[in-house]
């Protein structure tokens, strides 16, 4: 969940983790911790045709979510 201030352009003012509600650290417009941001437009063959869902998760909530996966997340280190 994000709140914005209206200036000449839209800037992120605060971000809250949708999972636990904690405020994500932002300084000088830069996110200072691990964050997963998701935006999903559901398609015709879903039960949510044309709905757009958005959420942000802190790293702890991300770790908790993926720990419930039956098949682990694929991991790769970019050089
Ligand atoms: Zn969280």
PDB file of the backbone (N, CA, C, O) and the ligand in Angstrom, with CONECT records:
HET     ZN  A 101       1
ATOM      1  N   UNK A   1       0.859  -1.175   0.000  1.00  0.00           N
ATOM      2  CA  UNK A   1       0.000   0.000   0.000  1.00  0.00           C
ATOM      3  C   UNK A   1       0.896   1.226   0.000  1.00  0.00           C
ATOM      4  O   UNK A   1       1.825   1.312   0.803  1.00  0.00           O
ATOM      5  N   UNK A   2       0.633   2.169  -0.881  1.00  0.00           N
ATOM      6  CA  UNK A   2       1.466   3.356  -0.991  1.00  0.00           C
ATOM      7  C   UNK A   2       0.620   4.606  -0.875  1.00  0.00           C
ATOM      8  O   UNK A   2      -0.522   4.650  -1.332  1.00  0.00           O
ATOM      9  N   UNK A   3       1.198   5.619  -0.257  1.00  0.00           N
ATOM     10  CA  UNK A   3       0.560   6.940  -0.233  1.00  0.00           C
ATOM     11  C   UNK A   3       1.446   7.889  -1.003  1.00  0.00           C
ATOM     12  O   UNK A   3       2.672   7.790  -0.949  1.00  0.00           O
ATOM     13  N   UNK A   4       0.838   8.792  -1.708  1.00  0.00           N
ATOM     14  CA  UNK A   4       1.588   9.710  -2.555  1.00  0.00           C
ATOM     15  C   UNK A   4       1.255  11.151  -2.194  1.00  0.00           C
ATOM     16  O   UNK A   4       0.168  11.445  -1.697  1.00  0.00           O
ATOM     17  N   UNK A   5       2.204  12.043  -2.452  1.00  0.00           N
ATOM     18  CA  UNK A   5       1.905  13.472  -2.402  1.00  0.00           C
ATOM     19  C   UNK A   5       1.877  13.958  -3.837  1.00  0.00           C
ATOM     20  O   UNK A   5       2.650  13.494  -4.674  1.00  0.00           O
ATOM     21  N   UNK A   6       0.988  14.889  -4.117  1.00  0.00           N
ATOM     22  CA  UNK A   6       0.891  15.423  -5.465  1.00  0.00           C
ATOM     23  C   UNK A   6       1.834  16.609  -5.595  1.00  0.00           C
ATOM     24  O   UNK A   6       1.650  17.634  -4.939  1.00  0.00           O
ATOM     25  N   UNK A   7       2.833  16.465  -6.435  1.00  0.00           N
ATOM     26  CA  UNK A   7       3.733  17.570  -6.747  1.00  0.00           C
ATOM     27  C   UNK A   7       3.714  17.693  -8.264  1.00  0.00           C
ATOM     28  O   UNK A   7       2.731  17.325  -8.907  1.00  0.00           O
ATOM     29  N   UNK A   8       4.783  18.203  -8.829  1.00  0.00           N
ATOM     30  CA  UNK A   8       4.811  18.276 -10.281  1.00  0.00           C
ATOM     31  C   UNK A   8       4.759  16.883 -10.882  1.00  0.00           C
ATOM     32  O   UNK A   8       4.157  16.665 -11.934  1.00  0.00           O
ATOM     33  N   UNK A   9       5.406  15.934 -10.193  1.00  0.00           N
ATOM     34  CA  UNK A   9       5.263  14.536 -10.596  1.00  0.00           C
ATOM     35  C   UNK A   9       4.952  13.732  -9.344  1.00  0.00           C
ATOM     36  O   UNK A   9       5.206  14.188  -8.229  1.00  0.00           O
ATOM     37  N   UNK A  10       4.412  12.553  -9.525  1.00  0.00           N
ATOM     38  CA  UNK A  10       4.005  11.738  -8.399  1.00  0.00           C
ATOM     39  C   UNK A  10       5.233  11.078  -7.771  1.00  0.00           C
ATOM     40  O   UNK A  10       5.985  10.380  -8.452  1.00  0.00           O
ATOM     41  N   UNK A  11       5.431  11.299  -6.482  1.00  0.00           N
ATOM     42  CA  UNK A  11       6.556  10.691  -5.777  1.00  0.00           C
ATOM     43  C   UNK A  11       6.032   9.823  -4.649  1.00  0.00           C
ATOM     44  O   UNK A  11       5.031  10.148  -4.011  1.00  0.00           O
ATOM     45  N   UNK A  12       6.718   8.718  -4.413  1.00  0.00           N
ATOM     46  CA  UNK A  12       6.338   7.855  -3.306  1.00  0.00           C
ATOM     47  C   UNK A  12       6.728   8.519  -1.997  1.00  0.00           C
ATOM     48  O   UNK A  12       7.894   8.847  -1.780  1.00  0.00           O
ATOM     49  N   UNK A  13       5.758   8.713  -1.135  1.00  0.00           N
ATOM     50  CA  UNK A  13       6.020   9.333   0.159  1.00  0.00           C
ATOM     51  C   UNK A  13       6.239   8.259   1.219  1.00  0.00           C
ATOM     52  O   UNK A  13       7.229   8.286   1.950  1.00  0.00           O
ATOM     53  N   UNK A  14       5.334   7.343   1.290  1.00  0.00           N
ATOM     54  CA  UNK A  14       5.479   6.245   2.244  1.00  0.00           C
ATOM     55  C   UNK A  14       5.008   4.953   1.590  1.00  0.00           C
ATOM     56  O   UNK A  14       4.133   4.954   0.724  1.00  0.00           O
ATOM     57  N   UNK A  15       5.608   3.856   2.026  1.00  0.00           N
ATOM     58  CA  UNK A  15       5.185   2.523   1.608  1.00  0.00           C
ATOM     59  C   UNK A  15       4.974   1.712   2.869  1.00  0.00           C
ATOM     60  O   UNK A  15       5.809   1.731   3.772  1.00  0.00           O
ATOM     61  N   UNK A  16       3.872   1.006   2.934  1.00  0.00           N
ATOM     62  CA  UNK A  16       3.613   0.109   4.046  1.00  0.00           C
ATOM     63  C   UNK A  16       3.536  -1.312   3.521  1.00  0.00           C
ATOM     64  O   UNK A  16       2.934  -1.563   2.477  1.00  0.00           O
ATOM     65  N   UNK A  17       4.140  -2.238   4.240  1.00  0.00           N
ATOM     66  CA  UNK A  17       4.042  -3.649   3.883  1.00  0.00           C
ATOM     67  C   UNK A  17       2.597  -4.099   4.052  1.00  0.00           C
ATOM     68  O   UNK A  17       2.013  -3.930   5.122  1.00  0.00           O
ATOM     69  N   UNK A  18       2.027  -4.666   3.010  1.00  0.00           N
ATOM     70  CA  UNK A  18       0.645  -5.164   3.108  1.00  0.00           C
ATOM     71  C   UNK A  18       0.545  -6.369   4.026  1.00  0.00           C
ATOM     72  O   UNK A  18      -0.525  -6.647   4.567  1.00  0.00           O
ATOM     73  N   UNK A  19       1.655  -7.093   4.212  1.00  0.00           N
ATOM     74  CA  UNK A  19       1.616  -8.303   5.038  1.00  0.00           C
ATOM     75  C   UNK A  19       1.570  -8.006   6.521  1.00  0.00           C
ATOM     76  O   UNK A  19       0.768  -8.598   7.243  1.00  0.00           O
ATOM     77  N   UNK A  20       2.424  -7.091   6.997  1.00  0.00           N
ATOM     78  CA  UNK A  20       2.531  -6.839   8.441  1.00  0.00           C
ATOM     79  C   UNK A  20       2.233  -5.397   8.815  1.00  0.00           C
ATOM     80  O   UNK A  20       2.111  -5.078   9.998  1.00  0.00           O
ATOM     81  N   UNK A  21       2.116  -4.520   7.825  1.00  0.00           N
ATOM     82  CA  UNK A  21       1.757  -3.128   8.096  1.00  0.00           C
ATOM     83  C   UNK A  21       2.915  -2.221   8.431  1.00  0.00           C
ATOM     84  O   UNK A  21       2.712  -1.026   8.650  1.00  0.00           O
ATOM     85  N   UNK A  22       4.140  -2.755   8.479  1.00  0.00           N
ATOM     86  CA  UNK A  22       5.258  -1.889   8.881  1.00  0.00           C
ATOM     87  C   UNK A  22       5.601  -0.912   7.757  1.00  0.00           C
ATOM     88  O   UNK A  22       5.413  -1.201   6.575  1.00  0.00           O
ATOM     89  N   UNK A  23       6.113   0.258   8.166  1.00  0.00           N
ATOM     90  CA  UNK A  23       6.513   1.272   7.193  1.00  0.00           C
ATOM     91  C   UNK A  23       7.888   0.932   6.653  1.00  0.00           C
ATOM     92  O   UNK A  23       8.808   0.621   7.410  1.00  0.00           O
ATOM     93  N   UNK A  24       8.020   0.996   5.337  1.00  0.00           N
ATOM     94  CA  UNK A  24       9.289   0.700   4.663  1.00  0.00           C
ATOM     95  C   UNK A  24      10.169   1.948   4.698  1.00  0.00           C
ATOM     96  O   UNK A  24       9.697   3.066   4.492  1.00  0.00           O
ATOM     97  N   UNK A  25      11.457   1.733   4.963  1.00  0.00           N
ATOM     98  CA  UNK A  25      12.382   2.871   5.064  1.00  0.00           C
ATOM     99  C   UNK A  25      12.656   3.475   3.684  1.00  0.00           C
ATOM    100  O   UNK A  25      13.098   2.786   2.764  1.00  0.00           O
ATOM    101  N   UNK A  26      12.381   4.781   3.563  1.00  0.00           N
ATOM    102  CA  UNK A  26      12.687   5.522   2.338  1.00  0.00           C
ATOM    103  C   UNK A  26      13.472   6.759   2.743  1.00  0.00           C
ATOM    104  O   UNK A  26      13.070   7.476   3.659  1.00  0.00           O
ATOM    105  N   UNK A  27      14.587   7.016   2.072  1.00  0.00           N
ATOM    106  CA  UNK A  27      15.341   8.239   2.333  1.00  0.00           C
ATOM    107  C   UNK A  27      15.728   8.844   0.995  1.00  0.00           C
ATOM    108  O   UNK A  27      16.249   8.156   0.117  1.00  0.00           O
ATOM    109  N   UNK A  28      15.472  10.125   0.849  1.00  0.00           N
ATOM    110  CA  UNK A  28      15.758  10.847  -0.397  1.00  0.00           C
ATOM    111  C   UNK A  28      15.136  10.147  -1.598  1.00  0.00           C
ATOM    112  O   UNK A  28      15.728  10.109  -2.676  1.00  0.00           O
ATOM    113  N   UNK A  29      13.942   9.594  -1.411  1.00  0.00           N
ATOM    114  CA  UNK A  29      13.224   8.957  -2.509  1.00  0.00           C
ATOM    115  C   UNK A  29      13.712   7.572  -2.872  1.00  0.00           C
ATOM    116  O   UNK A  29      13.244   6.977  -3.843  1.00  0.00           O
ATOM    117  N   UNK A  30      14.673   7.044  -2.078  1.00  0.00           N
ATOM    118  CA  UNK A  30      15.236   5.723  -2.374  1.00  0.00           C
ATOM    119  C   UNK A  30      14.799   4.738  -1.291  1.00  0.00           C
ATOM    120  O   UNK A  30      14.938   5.008  -0.098  1.00  0.00           O
ATOM    121  N   UNK A  31      14.272   3.600  -1.719  1.00  0.00           N
ATOM    122  CA  UNK A  31      13.853   2.552  -0.783  1.00  0.00           C
ATOM    123  C   UNK A  31      15.101   1.906  -0.189  1.00  0.00           C
ATOM    124  O   UNK A  31      15.968   1.429  -0.922  1.00  0.00           O
ATOM    125  N   UNK A  32      15.191   1.890   1.163  1.00  0.00           N
ATOM    126  CA  UNK A  32      16.422   1.483   1.847  1.00  0.00           C
ATOM    127  C   UNK A  32      16.363   0.095   2.449  1.00  0.00           C
ATOM    128  O   UNK A  32      17.154  -0.218   3.339  1.00  0.00           O
ATOM    129  N   UNK A  33      15.459  -0.741   1.996  1.00  0.00           N
ATOM    130  CA  UNK A  33      15.435  -2.129   2.474  1.00  0.00           C
ATOM    131  C   UNK A  33      14.798  -3.007   1.413  1.00  0.00           C
ATOM    132  O   UNK A  33      14.254  -2.515   0.424  1.00  0.00           O
ATOM    133  N   UNK A  34      14.871  -4.312   1.631  1.00  0.00           N
ATOM    134  CA  UNK A  34      14.307  -5.250   0.675  1.00  0.00           C
ATOM    135  C   UNK A  34      12.799  -5.100   0.585  1.00  0.00           C
ATOM    136  O   UNK A  34      12.112  -4.996   1.601  1.00  0.00           O
ATOM    137  N   UNK A  35      12.287  -5.089  -0.649  1.00  0.00           N
ATOM    138  CA  UNK A  35      10.852  -4.882  -0.850  1.00  0.00           C
ATOM    139  C   UNK A  35      10.420  -5.619  -2.105  1.00  0.00           C
ATOM    140  O   UNK A  35      11.094  -5.559  -3.133  1.00  0.00           O
ATOM    141  N   UNK A  36       9.294  -6.312  -2.018  1.00  0.00           N
ATOM    142  CA  UNK A  36       8.684  -6.921  -3.204  1.00  0.00           C
ATOM    143  C   UNK A  36       7.452  -6.102  -3.556  1.00  0.00           C
ATOM    144  O   UNK A  36       6.539  -5.971  -2.740  1.00  0.00           O
ATOM    145  N   UNK A  37       7.420  -5.550  -4.767  1.00  0.00           N
ATOM    146  CA  UNK A  37       6.265  -4.787  -5.239  1.00  0.00           C
ATOM    147  C   UNK A  37       5.616  -5.553  -6.375  1.00  0.00           C
ATOM    148  O   UNK A  37       6.272  -5.900  -7.358  1.00  0.00           O
ATOM    149  N   UNK A  38       4.329  -5.813  -6.236  1.00  0.00           N
ATOM    150  CA  UNK A  38       3.603  -6.608  -7.228  1.00  0.00           C
ATOM    151  C   UNK A  38       2.462  -5.787  -7.803  1.00  0.00           C
ATOM    152  O   UNK A  38       1.720  -5.129  -7.074  1.00  0.00           O
ATOM    153  N   UNK A  39       2.333  -5.837  -9.132  1.00  0.00           N
ATOM    154  CA  UNK A  39       1.147  -5.287  -9.794  1.00  0.00           C
ATOM    155  C   UNK A  39       0.682  -6.337 -10.783  1.00  0.00           C
ATOM    156  O   UNK A  39       1.432  -6.752 -11.666  1.00  0.00           O
ATOM    157  N   UNK A  40      -0.542  -6.755 -10.632  1.00  0.00           N
ATOM    158  CA  UNK A  40      -1.073  -7.837 -11.461  1.00  0.00           C
ATOM    159  C   UNK A  40      -2.425  -7.453 -12.036  1.00  0.00           C
ATOM    160  O   UNK A  40      -3.364  -7.172 -11.291  1.00  0.00           O
ATOM    161  N   UNK A  41      -2.525  -7.442 -13.358  1.00  0.00           N
ATOM    162  CA  UNK A  41      -3.828  -7.281 -14.006  1.00  0.00           C
ATOM    163  C   UNK A  41      -4.323  -8.675 -14.357  1.00  0.00           C
ATOM    164  O   UNK A  41      -3.703  -9.394 -15.141  1.00  0.00           O
ATOM    165  N   UNK A  42      -5.460  -9.045 -13.759  1.00  0.00           N
ATOM    166  CA  UNK A  42      -6.014 -10.374 -13.998  1.00  0.00           C
ATOM    167  C   UNK A  42      -6.709 -10.415 -15.350  1.00  0.00           C
ATOM    168  O   UNK A  42      -7.333  -9.443 -15.776  1.00  0.00           O
ATOM    169  N   UNK A  43      -6.593 -11.523 -15.994  1.00  0.00           N
ATOM    170  CA  UNK A  43      -7.097 -11.647 -17.357  1.00  0.00           C
ATOM    171  C   UNK A  43      -8.462 -12.310 -17.452  1.00  0.00           C
ATOM    172  O   UNK A  43      -9.086 -12.666 -16.453  1.00  0.00           O
ATOM    173  N   UNK A  44      -8.890 -12.457 -18.674  1.00  0.00           N
ATOM    174  CA  UNK A  44     -10.226 -12.963 -18.993  1.00  0.00           C
ATOM    175  C   UNK A  44     -10.494 -14.336 -18.401  1.00  0.00           C
ATOM    176  O   UNK A  44     -11.608 -14.616 -17.957  1.00  0.00           O
ATOM    177  N   UNK A  45      -9.492 -15.183 -18.391  1.00  0.00           N
ATOM    178  CA  UNK A  45      -9.707 -16.563 -17.949  1.00  0.00           C
ATOM    179  C   UNK A  45      -9.564 -16.734 -16.437  1.00  0.00           C
ATOM    180  O   UNK A  45      -9.598 -17.858 -15.937  1.00  0.00           O
ATOM    181  N   UNK A  46      -9.407 -15.649 -15.720  1.00  0.00           N
ATOM    182  CA  UNK A  46      -9.412 -15.708 -14.258  1.00  0.00           C
ATOM    183  C   UNK A  46     -10.818 -15.357 -13.760  1.00  0.00           C
ATOM    184  O   UNK A  46     -11.697 -15.014 -14.550  1.00  0.00           O
ATOM    185  N   UNK A  47     -11.017 -15.446 -12.445  1.00  0.00           N
ATOM    186  CA  UNK A  47     -12.290 -15.013 -11.853  1.00  0.00           C
ATOM    187  C   UNK A  47     -12.279 -13.523 -11.528  1.00  0.00           C
ATOM    188  O   UNK A  47     -13.237 -13.002 -10.956  1.00  0.00           O
ATOM    189  N   UNK A  48     -11.199 -12.839 -11.891  1.00  0.00           N
ATOM    190  CA  UNK A  48     -11.059 -11.414 -11.551  1.00  0.00           C
ATOM    191  C   UNK A  48     -10.820 -10.599 -12.817  1.00  0.00           C
ATOM    192  O   UNK A  48     -10.029  -9.656 -12.804  1.00  0.00           O
ATOM    193  N   UNK A  49     -11.473 -10.942 -13.873  1.00  0.00           N
ATOM    194  CA  UNK A  49     -11.224 -10.350 -15.185  1.00  0.00           C
ATOM    195  C   UNK A  49     -11.079  -8.843 -15.119  1.00  0.00           C
ATOM    196  O   UNK A  49     -11.995  -8.132 -14.707  1.00  0.00           O
ATOM    197  N   UNK A  50      -9.909  -8.364 -15.534  1.00  0.00           N
ATOM    198  CA  UNK A  50      -9.601  -6.938 -15.665  1.00  0.00           C
ATOM    199  C   UNK A  50      -9.378  -6.218 -14.335  1.00  0.00           C
ATOM    200  O   UNK A  50      -9.205  -4.999 -14.333  1.00  0.00           O
ATOM    201  N   UNK A  51      -9.376  -6.928 -13.206  1.00  0.00           N
ATOM    202  CA  UNK A  51      -9.026  -6.272 -11.947  1.00  0.00           C
ATOM    203  C   UNK A  51      -7.511  -6.133 -11.882  1.00  0.00           C
ATOM    204  O   UNK A  51      -6.776  -7.037 -12.279  1.00  0.00           O
ATOM    205  N   UNK A  52      -7.049  -4.983 -11.374  1.00  0.00           N
ATOM    206  CA  UNK A  52      -5.618  -4.778 -11.141  1.00  0.00           C
ATOM    207  C   UNK A  52      -5.383  -4.853  -9.641  1.00  0.00           C
ATOM    208  O   UNK A  52      -5.995  -4.109  -8.874  1.00  0.00           O
ATOM    209  N   UNK A  53      -4.503  -5.742  -9.224  1.00  0.00           N
ATOM    210  CA  UNK A  53      -4.160  -5.888  -7.811  1.00  0.00           C
ATOM    211  C   UNK A  53      -2.730  -5.415  -7.602  1.00  0.00           C
ATOM    212  O   UNK A  53      -1.837  -5.749  -8.381  1.00  0.00           O
ATOM    213  N   UNK A  54      -2.519  -4.640  -6.551  1.00  0.00           N
ATOM    214  CA  UNK A  54      -1.167  -4.158  -6.221  1.00  0.00           C
ATOM    215  C   UNK A  54      -0.910  -4.400  -4.742  1.00  0.00           C
ATOM    216  O   UNK A  54      -1.799  -4.225  -3.907  1.00  0.00           O
ATOM    217  N   UNK A  55       0.316  -4.805  -4.427  1.00  0.00           N
ATOM    218  CA  UNK A  55       0.716  -4.863  -3.023  1.00  0.00           C
ATOM    219  C   UNK A  55       2.225  -4.819  -2.904  1.00  0.00           C
ATOM    220  O   UNK A  55       2.957  -5.092  -3.855  1.00  0.00           O
ATOM    221  N   UNK A  56       2.674  -4.462  -1.694  1.00  0.00           N
ATOM    222  CA  UNK A  56       4.098  -4.436  -1.371  1.00  0.00           C
ATOM    223  C   UNK A  56       4.320  -5.341  -0.169  1.00  0.00           C
ATOM    224  O   UNK A  56       3.505  -5.371   0.753  1.00  0.00           O
ATOM    225  N   UNK A  57       5.423  -6.076  -0.184  1.00  0.00           N
ATOM    226  CA  UNK A  57       5.774  -6.928   0.955  1.00  0.00           C
ATOM    227  C   UNK A  57       7.203  -6.623   1.396  1.00  0.00           C
ATOM    228  O   UNK A  57       8.102  -6.490   0.566  1.00  0.00           O
ATOM    229  N   UNK A  58       7.405  -6.514   2.718  1.00  0.00           N
ATOM    230  CA  UNK A  58       8.757  -6.383   3.248  1.00  0.00           C
ATOM    231  C   UNK A  58       9.466  -7.733   3.079  1.00  0.00           C
ATOM    232  O   UNK A  58       8.840  -8.743   2.760  1.00  0.00           O
ATOM    233  N   UNK A  59      10.769  -7.725   3.298  1.00  0.00           N
ATOM    234  CA  UNK A  59      11.544  -8.946   3.063  1.00  0.00           C
ATOM    235  C   UNK A  59      11.126 -10.071   4.005  1.00  0.00           C
ATOM    236  O   UNK A  59      11.102 -11.236   3.606  1.00  0.00           O
ATOM    237  N   UNK A  60      10.795  -9.730   5.256  1.00  0.00           N
ATOM    238  CA  UNK A  60      10.381 -10.770   6.203  1.00  0.00           C
ATOM    239  C   UNK A  60       9.074 -11.427   5.751  1.00  0.00           C
ATOM    240  O   UNK A  60       8.934 -12.647   5.835  1.00  0.00           O
ATOM    241  N   UNK A  61       8.130 -10.635   5.279  1.00  0.00           N
ATOM    242  CA  UNK A  61       6.848 -11.195   4.826  1.00  0.00           C
ATOM    243  C   UNK A  61       7.038 -11.989   3.530  1.00  0.00           C
ATOM    244  O   UNK A  61       6.378 -13.005   3.313  1.00  0.00           O
ATOM    245  N   UNK A  62       7.943 -11.518   2.678  1.00  0.00           N
ATOM    246  CA  UNK A  62       8.274 -12.287   1.474  1.00  0.00           C
ATOM    247  C   UNK A  62       8.833 -13.657   1.857  1.00  0.00           C
ATOM    248  O   UNK A  62       8.418 -14.681   1.314  1.00  0.00           O
ATOM    249  N   UNK A  63       9.789 -13.661   2.808  1.00  0.00           N
ATOM    250  CA  UNK A  63      10.401 -14.934   3.227  1.00  0.00           C
ATOM    251  C   UNK A  63       9.342 -15.881   3.791  1.00  0.00           C
ATOM    252  O   UNK A  63       9.372 -17.082   3.522  1.00  0.00           O
ATOM    253  N   UNK A  64       8.407 -15.338   4.574  1.00  0.00           N
ATOM    254  CA  UNK A  64       7.351 -16.162   5.158  1.00  0.00           C
ATOM    255  C   UNK A  64       6.449 -16.730   4.052  1.00  0.00           C
ATOM    256  O   UNK A  64       6.057 -17.895   4.106  1.00  0.00           O
ATOM    257  N   UNK A  65       6.124 -15.906   3.054  1.00  0.00           N
ATOM    258  CA  UNK A  65       5.247 -16.358   1.968  1.00  0.00           C
ATOM    259  C   UNK A  65       5.906 -17.480   1.164  1.00  0.00           C
ATOM    260  O   UNK A  65       5.293 -18.520   0.925  1.00  0.00           O
ATOM    261  N   UNK A  66       7.158 -17.266   0.747  1.00  0.00           N
ATOM    262  CA  UNK A  66       7.787 -18.264  -0.124  1.00  0.00           C
ATOM    263  C   UNK A  66       8.149 -19.532   0.641  1.00  0.00           C
ATOM    264  O   UNK A  66       8.317 -20.589   0.033  1.00  0.00           O
ATOM    265  N   UNK A  67       8.274 -19.444   1.975  1.00  0.00           N
ATOM    266  CA  UNK A  67       8.577 -20.650   2.761  1.00  0.00           C
ATOM    267  C   UNK A  67       7.410 -21.632   2.726  1.00  0.00           C
ATOM    268  O   UNK A  67       7.569 -22.807   3.057  1.00  0.00           O
ATOM    269  N   UNK A  68       6.220 -21.138   2.316  1.00  0.00           N
ATOM    270  CA  UNK A  68       5.041 -22.010   2.225  1.00  0.00           C
ATOM    271  C   UNK A  68       4.920 -22.669   0.857  1.00  0.00           C
ATOM    272  O   UNK A  68       4.046 -23.513   0.658  1.00  0.00           O
ATOM    273  N   UNK A  69       5.778 -22.301  -0.086  1.00  0.00           N
ATOM    274  CA  UNK A  69       5.724 -22.881  -1.424  1.00  0.00           C
ATOM    275  C   UNK A  69       6.112 -24.360  -1.377  1.00  0.00           C
ATOM    276  O   UNK A  69       7.021 -24.739  -0.637  1.00  0.00           O
ATOM    277  N   UNK A  70       5.438 -25.184  -2.151  1.00  0.00           N
ATOM    278  CA  UNK A  70       5.806 -26.599  -2.272  1.00  0.00           C
ATOM    279  C   UNK A  70       7.103 -26.729  -3.072  1.00  0.00           C
ATOM    280  O   UNK A  70       7.967 -27.540  -2.737  1.00  0.00           O
ATOM    281  N   UNK A  71       7.230 -25.933  -4.122  1.00  0.00           N
ATOM    282  CA  UNK A  71       8.437 -25.907  -4.941  1.00  0.00           C
ATOM    283  C   UNK A  71       9.176 -24.608  -4.615  1.00  0.00           C
ATOM    284  O   UNK A  71       8.602 -23.525  -4.720  1.00  0.00           O
ATOM    285  N   UNK A  72      10.435 -24.714  -4.225  1.00  0.00           N
ATOM    286  CA  UNK A  72      11.161 -23.507  -3.795  1.00  0.00           C
ATOM    287  C   UNK A  72      11.340 -22.490  -4.919  1.00  0.00           C
ATOM    288  O   UNK A  72      11.295 -22.829  -6.101  1.00  0.00           O
ATOM    289  N   UNK A  73      11.543 -21.249  -4.524  1.00  0.00           N
ATOM    290  CA  UNK A  73      11.836 -20.167  -5.455  1.00  0.00           C
ATOM    291  C   UNK A  73      13.147 -20.465  -6.174  1.00  0.00           C
ATOM    292  O   UNK A  73      14.094 -20.956  -5.560  1.00  0.00           O
ATOM    293  N   UNK A  74      13.206 -20.172  -7.461  1.00  0.00           N
ATOM    294  CA  UNK A  74      14.468 -20.283  -8.189  1.00  0.00           C
ATOM    295  C   UNK A  74      15.352 -19.109  -7.805  1.00  0.00           C
ATOM    296  O   UNK A  74      14.899 -17.965  -7.775  1.00  0.00           O
ATOM    297  N   UNK A  75      16.605 -19.394  -7.514  1.00  0.00           N
ATOM    298  CA  UNK A  75      17.534 -18.334  -7.094  1.00  0.00           C
ATOM    299  C   UNK A  75      18.704 -18.277  -8.032  1.00  0.00           C
ATOM    300  O   UNK A  75      19.172 -19.300  -8.532  1.00  0.00           O
ATOM    301  N   UNK A  76      19.172 -17.082  -8.266  1.00  0.00           N
ATOM    302  CA  UNK A  76      20.275 -16.864  -9.184  1.00  0.00           C
ATOM    303  C   UNK A  76      20.986 -15.597  -8.731  1.00  0.00           C
ATOM    304  O   UNK A  76      20.329 -14.636  -8.332  1.00  0.00           O
ATOM    305  N   UNK A  77      22.297 -15.576  -8.784  1.00  0.00           N
ATOM    306  CA  UNK A  77      23.046 -14.360  -8.454  1.00  0.00           C
ATOM    307  C   UNK A  77      23.469 -13.679  -9.740  1.00  0.00           C
ATOM    308  O   UNK A  77      24.205 -14.247 -10.547  1.00  0.00           O
ATOM    309  N   UNK A  78      22.990 -12.441  -9.923  1.00  0.00           N
ATOM    310  CA  UNK A  78      23.413 -11.712 -11.110  1.00  0.00           C
ATOM    311  C   UNK A  78      24.809 -11.165 -10.884  1.00  0.00           C
ATOM    312  O   UNK A  78      25.125 -10.680  -9.797  1.00  0.00           O
ATOM    313  N   UNK A  79      25.633 -11.243 -11.899  1.00  0.00           N
ATOM    314  CA  UNK A  79      27.027 -10.797 -11.793  1.00  0.00           C
ATOM    315  C   UNK A  79      27.088  -9.287 -11.996  1.00  0.00           C
ATOM    316  O   UNK A  79      28.169  -8.700 -11.947  1.00  0.00           O
TER     317      UNK A  79
HETATM  318 ZN    ZN A 101       5.885  -7.177   6.260  1.00  0.00          ZN
END
